[in-house]
Amino acid sequence: MLRSLAPVLAVLLAAGCAAAGEEGDGETGTGGTGPITFATGRDTTAYLQPLLDRWNQAHPAEKVTLLELPEAADEQRAQMVANLQARSSRYDVLGLDVVQTAEFAENGWIIPLERGLFPLDRFLPPVVDTAIHKGKLWAVPYTSNAGLLYYRADLVGKPPQTWAELRDQARRVTKNRDIGGYAGQFLAYEGLTVNFSEAVQSAGGQILSPDGTEVTLDPAKGATALAFLQQGLREGWIPKESLSYKEEESRLAFQEGRLVFARNWPHAYGPAKARLGDKLAVTRLPGLHGPGSSTLGGINLAVSAYSRHQHTAQEFIRYFTGLENERRVLTEGSFPPVWTELYDDPELIRRFPYLPVLKESILAAKARPVSANYNQLSLVIASSVAQALSDPYAESADDVAVSMKSELEEIIRTQ
């Protein structure tokens, strides 16, 4: 099975920094005020710093410094875990992938927050659920996410709703033009776990129970999902170079005119629109028999248990998840906000025509399982699928699905 060295190197580097004297030996507590550090994934659209500047201008004694972690979610996790295991106070506010809330809460790395401080009833309900673990609020939703199908409106008529329609349209266009058919995020990392999970869901199945305590993967549905991707690689409408794609690579390939269809998150819309104009369109992900189901993504903001300035950190989160800032998250960063009313704003819909489709996709999306061992589960899924896609002729989809289920069950048994 494939294993990426990047997360391992990230752990070693981060641990080295902690060993160099960044351990949190000072006092922590919810009453601390002062400068804070916001650790989150790399800002690929350069929208974050202007938003932070607004806070800094109003809070000169409690300035926030942006610390950008790697782009990939599993590499971000590796650096944060190394920092927190060292009990370092370097990070104050953590930008967590929504699937990480349970793990960080279970390990005591983040503190519970007071629900009444945040207008959760005005947020999208599925998004709020990702921030709650065992009845407590451990983080605050900052951005949501659901996968969308980007497509070239000048090359495609009616957008595909099923995999068969996607395949037929991709094959037709690529036969007559020098362009790839379809790509998602197929490198062996968390993005591939997401893409495969979406395919399983869109085939009518699921990998784990909602509470993460039981493997519910039907090998037949898992094989159907995997076989669809393998078929695309064998037939050539999924280009082989997509096996090295993360979000940025697939975004660039589409907006540069090298793909007819691409699965990506909404943040890719702004740059693609600027490049392609009216040639760009988006729709829901297709499925086996009709519209498919996305994996629910997004970022939740949490306060480190080792922060020396936890009061400031919590107040910053209140500001950063407020309505006006959430509007800017959309207008300046092209990231999906968590406030329900923003998806129904006529002015925003004129500027971002995909909002109604995105809202529908988020409400129909499925969250990844709540599990303290999620990272191990994700590694098994991503490596198994990557191996099967690397040689789509040699690997049987049925065998891979059966083996994957067995490995996942072993992890669940040892929880």
C-alpha positions as CSV (number, residue, x, y, z in Angstrom):
1,M,0.0,0.0,0.0
2,L,1.1,3.5,-0.7
3,R,2.2,5.7,2.2
4,S,3.1,9.3,2.0
5,L,6.3,10.5,3.8
6,A,5.1,14.1,4.0
7,P,3.0,13.6,7.2
8,V,5.9,11.8,8.9
9,L,8.4,14.5,7.9
10,A,5.9,17.1,9.1
11,V,5.7,15.4,12.5
12,L,9.5,15.3,12.8
13,L,9.9,19.0,11.9
14,A,7.1,20.2,14.2
15,A,8.4,18.0,17.0
16,G,11.9,19.5,16.4
17,C,10.5,23.0,16.8
18,A,8.8,22.0,20.0
19,A,12.0,20.5,21.3
20,A,13.8,23.7,20.6
21,G,12.0,25.5,23.5
22,E,8.4,26.1,22.5
23,E,6.8,23.9,25.1
24,G,3.9,25.5,26.8
25,D,5.3,25.8,30.4
26,G,3.3,29.0,31.1
27,E,-0.1,29.1,32.6
28,T,-3.2,28.4,30.5
29,G,-6.8,29.2,31.1
30,T,-9.9,30.8,29.7
31,G,-9.1,34.2,31.3
32,G,-5.8,34.8,29.4
33,T,-5.6,37.8,27.0
34,G,-2.8,38.9,24.7
35,P,-1.4,38.2,21.2
36,I,-2.5,34.9,19.6
37,T,-1.5,32.7,16.7
38,F,-4.0,31.3,14.2
39,A,-2.8,28.0,12.8
40,T,-4.6,26.9,9.7
41,G,-4.1,25.4,6.2
42,R,-2.3,27.4,3.5
43,D,-4.3,30.3,2.2
44,T,-4.3,29.6,-1.5
45,T,-6.5,32.6,-2.4
46,A,-4.7,35.3,-0.3
47,Y,-7.9,36.4,1.4
48,L,-7.1,35.7,5.1
49,Q,-4.6,38.4,6.0
50,P,-6.9,41.3,5.1
51,L,-9.5,39.8,7.4
52,L,-7.0,39.4,10.2
53,D,-5.9,43.0,9.7
54,R,-9.4,44.2,10.6
55,W,-9.1,42.4,13.9
56,N,-5.6,43.7,14.6
57,Q,-6.5,47.3,13.9
58,A,-9.2,47.1,16.5
59,H,-7.2,45.0,19.0
60,P,-3.6,46.3,19.1
61,A,-2.9,44.5,22.3
62,E,-4.3,41.2,21.2
63,K,-3.0,40.9,17.6
64,V,-3.4,37.7,15.8
65,T,-0.6,36.2,13.7
66,L,-1.4,33.8,10.8
67,L,0.6,30.6,10.8
68,E,0.0,28.8,7.5
69,L,0.3,25.0,7.6
70,P,0.5,22.7,4.5
71,E,-2.3,22.6,2.0
72,A,-3.2,18.9,2.6
73,A,-5.5,18.2,5.7
74,D,-3.5,15.2,6.8
75,E,-0.2,17.2,6.8
76,Q,-1.9,20.0,8.7
77,R,-3.0,17.4,11.3
78,A,0.5,16.0,11.6
79,Q,2.0,19.4,12.5
80,M,-0.8,20.3,14.9
81,V,-0.6,16.9,16.7
82,A,3.1,17.2,17.1
83,N,2.7,20.7,18.6
84,L,-0.1,19.7,20.9
85,Q,1.5,16.5,22.1
86,A,4.5,18.6,23.1
87,R,2.0,20.8,25.1
88,S,3.3,23.8,23.2
89,S,1.6,27.1,23.6
90,R,2.6,28.2,20.1
91,Y,-0.8,27.7,18.6
92,D,-3.8,29.5,20.1
93,V,-6.6,29.1,17.5
94,L,-6.7,25.9,15.4
95,G,-8.3,25.7,12.0
96,L,-9.5,22.0,12.2
97,D,-10.9,19.9,9.3
98,V,-14.4,19.2,10.4
99,V,-13.6,15.5,10.9
100,Q,-10.9,16.3,13.5
101,T,-13.1,17.7,16.2
102,A,-13.7,14.4,18.0
103,E,-10.1,13.3,17.9
104,F,-8.8,16.6,19.3
105,A,-11.5,16.7,22.0
106,E,-10.9,13.1,23.1
107,N,-7.2,13.8,23.5
108,G,-7.7,16.9,25.5
109,W,-6.0,19.1,23.0
110,I,-8.8,21.7,22.7
111,I,-11.2,23.2,25.3
112,P,-15.0,23.1,25.3
113,L,-16.8,26.3,24.4
114,E,-19.9,28.0,25.7
115,R,-22.7,27.5,23.2
116,G,-24.6,30.6,24.2
117,L,-21.7,32.8,22.9
118,F,-22.3,31.8,19.3
119,P,-25.5,32.1,17.1
120,L,-25.5,28.4,16.2
121,D,-29.2,28.4,15.4
122,R,-28.5,30.7,12.4
123,F,-25.8,28.3,11.0
124,L,-26.5,25.4,8.6
125,P,-27.6,22.5,10.8
126,P,-25.3,19.8,9.3
127,V,-22.3,22.1,9.8
128,V,-23.1,22.7,13.5
129,D,-23.2,18.9,14.1
130,T,-19.5,18.6,13.1
131,A,-18.5,20.9,16.0
132,I,-20.3,18.9,18.7
133,H,-18.9,15.9,20.4
134,K,-20.6,14.0,23.2
135,G,-23.0,16.8,23.7
136,K,-20.4,19.6,24.1
137,L,-19.4,22.3,21.7
138,W,-15.7,21.9,21.0
139,A,-15.3,24.3,18.0
140,V,-17.2,26.8,16.0
141,P,-18.0,26.3,12.3
142,Y,-16.0,28.8,10.2
143,T,-16.4,27.5,6.6
144,S,-18.5,24.7,5.2
145,N,-17.8,22.7,2.1
146,A,-19.4,20.3,-0.3
147,G,-17.9,18.9,-3.5
148,L,-19.3,20.3,-6.8
149,L,-18.9,19.2,-10.4
150,Y,-17.3,21.9,-12.4
151,Y,-17.8,21.6,-16.2
152,R,-17.3,23.5,-19.4
153,A,-20.6,24.8,-20.5
154,D,-19.3,25.5,-24.0
155,L,-18.5,21.8,-24.5
156,V,-21.3,20.2,-22.6
157,G,-25.1,20.7,-23.1
158,K,-27.2,19.3,-20.2
159,P,-24.9,18.6,-17.2
160,P,-24.6,14.9,-16.2
161,Q,-26.6,13.6,-13.3
162,T,-25.3,10.1,-13.4
163,W,-22.0,8.4,-13.8
164,A,-23.0,7.0,-17.1
165,E,-23.9,10.4,-18.5
166,L,-20.6,11.8,-17.2
167,R,-18.7,9.0,-18.9
168,D,-20.5,9.4,-22.2
169,Q,-20.0,13.1,-22.3
170,A,-16.4,13.0,-21.3
171,R,-15.6,10.3,-23.9
172,R,-17.4,12.3,-26.6
173,V,-15.6,15.5,-26.0
174,T,-12.1,14.0,-25.5
175,K,-12.5,12.0,-28.7
176,N,-12.7,15.1,-30.7
177,R,-10.5,17.5,-28.7
178,D,-7.1,17.6,-27.0
179,I,-8.5,17.8,-23.5
180,G,-8.9,15.5,-20.5
181,G,-12.3,14.3,-19.5
182,Y,-12.7,14.2,-15.7
183,A,-10.5,14.5,-12.6
184,G,-10.9,14.8,-8.8
185,Q,-8.3,14.6,-6.1
186,F,-6.7,11.2,-6.6
187,L,-3.3,11.5,-4.9
188,A,-3.0,9.2,-1.8
189,Y,-4.0,11.6,0.9
190,E,-7.2,12.7,2.7
191,G,-8.6,14.1,-0.6
192,L,-8.7,10.6,-2.1
193,T,-10.5,9.3,1.0
194,V,-13.1,12.1,0.4
195,N,-13.4,11.3,-3.3
196,F,-13.9,7.6,-2.7
197,S,-16.3,8.2,0.2
198,E,-18.4,10.4,-2.1
199,A,-18.4,7.6,-4.8
200,V,-19.5,5.0,-2.2
201,Q,-22.3,7.4,-1.0
202,S,-23.3,8.1,-4.5
203,A,-23.6,4.4,-5.1
204,G,-26.0,4.1,-2.2
205,G,-23.6,2.9,0.5
206,Q,-21.5,4.2,3.4
207,I,-18.2,3.2,4.8
208,L,-18.8,3.5,8.6
209,S,-21.8,4.0,10.8
210,P,-22.4,7.7,11.8
211,D,-20.9,7.1,15.2
212,G,-17.8,5.5,13.8
213,T,-18.1,2.3,15.8
214,E,-19.0,-0.1,13.0
215,V,-17.8,-0.7,9.4
216,T,-20.9,-0.7,7.2
217,L,-19.2,-0.8,3.9
218,D,-21.0,-3.1,1.5
219,P,-18.2,-4.6,-0.6
220,A,-20.4,-4.7,-3.6
221,K,-21.1,-0.9,-3.4
222,G,-17.5,-0.2,-2.6
223,A,-16.4,-2.2,-5.7
224,T,-19.0,-0.3,-7.8
225,A,-17.5,3.0,-6.7
226,L,-13.9,1.9,-7.3
227,A,-14.7,0.3,-10.6
228,F,-16.2,3.6,-11.9
229,L,-12.8,5.3,-11.3
230,Q,-10.8,2.4,-12.7
231,Q,-12.9,2.4,-15.8
232,G,-12.2,6.0,-16.4
233,L,-8.5,5.4,-16.2
234,R,-8.6,2.4,-18.4
235,E,-10.6,4.1,-21.1
236,G,-8.6,7.3,-20.8
237,W,-11.2,9.9,-20.0
238,I,-9.7,10.2,-16.6
239,P,-6.1,11.2,-17.3
240,K,-3.3,9.4,-15.6
241,E,-1.7,12.6,-14.4
242,S,-4.8,13.1,-12.1
243,L,-3.3,10.4,-9.8
244,S,-1.0,13.2,-8.6
245,Y,-3.7,15.8,-8.1
246,K,-4.7,17.4,-4.9
247,E,-7.1,20.4,-4.8
248,E,-4.8,22.9,-6.4
249,E,-3.6,20.7,-9.2
250,S,-7.1,19.8,-10.2
251,R,-8.2,23.4,-10.0
252,L,-5.4,24.6,-12.2
253,A,-6.0,21.7,-14.7
254,F,-9.6,22.7,-15.1
255,Q,-9.2,26.5,-15.2
256,E,-6.3,26.2,-17.7
257,G,-8.6,24.3,-20.1
258,R,-7.1,20.8,-19.6
259,L,-10.3,19.2,-18.4
260,V,-14.0,19.1,-19.3
261,F,-15.1,18.1,-15.9
262,A,-13.5,18.4,-12.4
263,R,-14.7,17.6,-8.9
264,N,-13.6,20.4,-6.5
265,W,-14.6,22.5,-3.6
266,P,-16.3,25.9,-4.1
267,H,-13.2,27.9,-3.5
268,A,-12.1,27.0,-7.0
269,Y,-15.0,28.9,-8.5
270,G,-13.6,32.4,-8.3
271,P,-10.3,31.7,-10.1
272,A,-12.0,29.5,-12.6
273,K,-14.7,32.1,-13.3
274,A,-12.0,34.8,-13.8
275,R,-10.2,32.6,-16.4
276,L,-13.1,30.9,-18.2
277,G,-16.0,33.4,-17.9
278,D,-19.3,32.1,-19.3
279,K,-17.6,28.8,-20.2
280,L,-17.8,27.8,-16.6
281,A,-20.7,26.1,-15.0
282,V,-21.2,24.0,-11.8
283,T,-23.7,21.3,-10.7
284,R,-24.1,18.7,-8.0
285,L,-21.9,15.6,-8.2
286,P,-23.4,12.8,-10.3
287,G,-24.2,9.4,-8.8
288,L,-24.9,5.9,-9.9
289,H,-28.6,6.4,-10.6
290,G,-29.0,10.2,-10.2
291,P,-27.5,13.2,-8.3
292,G,-24.8,12.0,-6.0
293,S,-23.8,12.8,-2.4
294,S,-20.8,15.0,-1.4
295,T,-18.7,14.6,1.7
296,L,-19.3,17.4,4.1
297,G,-16.1,19.4,4.4
298,G,-15.1,22.7,6.0
299,I,-13.1,24.2,8.8
300,N,-14.0,24.5,12.5
301,L,-12.1,26.9,14.8
302,A,-11.0,25.6,18.2
303,V,-9.0,26.9,21.1
304,S,-5.8,25.0,22.1
305,A,-5.8,23.6,25.6
306,Y,-2.3,24.9,25.9
307,S,-2.9,28.5,24.8
308,R,-1.9,31.1,27.3
309,H,-4.5,33.6,25.9
310,Q,-7.6,31.5,25.7
311,H,-10.0,34.4,26.3
312,T,-8.6,36.4,23.4
313,A,-8.7,33.2,21.3
314,Q,-12.4,32.7,22.0
315,E,-13.2,36.3,21.3
316,F,-11.3,36.1,18.1
317,I,-13.4,33.1,17.1
318,R,-16.6,35.0,17.9
319,Y,-15.5,37.8,15.6
320,F,-14.2,35.6,12.8
321,T,-17.4,33.6,12.6
322,G,-19.7,36.6,12.8
323,L,-22.1,37.5,10.0
324,E,-20.2,40.3,8.4
325,N,-16.9,38.4,8.4
326,E,-18.6,35.3,7.0
327,R,-19.8,37.4,4.2
328,R,-16.2,38.5,3.4
329,V,-15.1,34.8,3.6
330,L,-17.4,34.3,0.6
331,T,-16.9,37.5,-1.3
332,E,-13.1,37.7,-0.8
333,G,-12.1,34.1,-0.4
334,S,-14.8,32.2,-2.3
335,F,-15.2,29.8,0.6
336,P,-18.7,28.7,1.7
337,P,-20.0,30.5,4.8
338,V,-21.8,28.8,7.6
339,W,-24.6,31.3,8.0
340,T,-27.8,30.0,6.4
341,E,-29.1,33.4,5.4
342,L,-26.1,34.2,3.2
343,Y,-27.1,31.4,0.8
344,D,-30.5,33.1,0.2
345,D,-29.1,36.7,-0.3
346,P,-30.2,37.8,-3.8
347,E,-27.1,40.1,-4.1
348,L,-24.7,37.3,-3.3
349,I,-26.5,34.8,-5.6
350,R,-26.1,37.3,-8.5
351,R,-22.4,37.4,-7.8
352,F,-22.1,33.7,-6.9
353,P,-24.7,31.8,-9.1
354,Y,-23.7,28.5,-7.6
355,L,-24.9,29.3,-4.1
356,P,-28.3,27.6,-4.5
357,V,-26.6,24.4,-5.8
358,L,-24.1,24.6,-3.0
359,K,-26.7,24.9,-0.3
360,E,-28.5,21.9,-1.7
361,S,-25.2,20.0,-1.8
362,I,-24.3,20.9,1.7
363,L,-27.7,19.9,3.1
364,A,-27.5,16.6,1.2
365,A,-23.9,15.9,2.1
366,K,-22.8,13.3,4.6
367,A,-20.3,14.0,7.3
368,R,-17.3,11.7,7.7
369,P,-17.6,9.4,10.8
370,V,-16.9,10.7,14.2
371,S,-13.9,8.7,15.3
372,A,-10.8,9.3,17.4
373,N,-9.0,6.9,15.0
374,Y,-10.2,8.7,11.9
375,N,-6.6,9.3,10.6
376,Q,-5.8,5.6,10.6
377,L,-9.1,4.8,8.8
378,S,-8.4,7.5,6.2
379,L,-4.9,6.1,5.6
380,V,-6.3,2.6,4.9
381,I,-8.9,4.0,2.5
382,A,-6.6,6.3,0.6
383,S,-3.7,3.8,0.3
384,S,-6.0,1.0,-0.8
385,V,-7.8,3.1,-3.5
386,A,-4.5,4.7,-4.7
387,Q,-3.0,1.2,-5.2
388,A,-6.1,0.1,-7.2
389,L,-6.0,3.2,-9.4
390,S,-2.3,3.1,-10.0
391,D,-2.8,-0.1,-12.0
392,P,-6.5,-0.3,-12.9
393,Y,-5.9,-3.5,-14.9
394,A,-4.2,-5.5,-12.2
395,E,-6.3,-4.6,-9.2
396,S,-9.7,-6.2,-8.9
397,A,-12.3,-3.7,-7.4
398,D,-14.1,-6.5,-5.6
399,D,-10.9,-7.8,-4.0
400,V,-9.8,-4.3,-2.9
401,A,-13.3,-3.6,-1.4
402,V,-13.2,-6.8,0.6
403,S,-9.6,-6.2,1.8
404,M,-10.4,-2.6,2.7
405,K,-13.4,-3.6,4.8
406,S,-11.3,-6.2,6.7
407,E,-8.6,-3.6,7.5
408,L,-11.1,-1.0,8.7
409,E,-12.7,-3.6,10.9
410,E,-9.4,-4.4,12.5
411,I,-8.9,-0.6,13.4
412,I,-12.4,-0.3,14.8
413,R,-11.8,-3.5,17.0
414,T,-8.7,-1.9,18.6
415,Q,-10.4,1.4,19.4
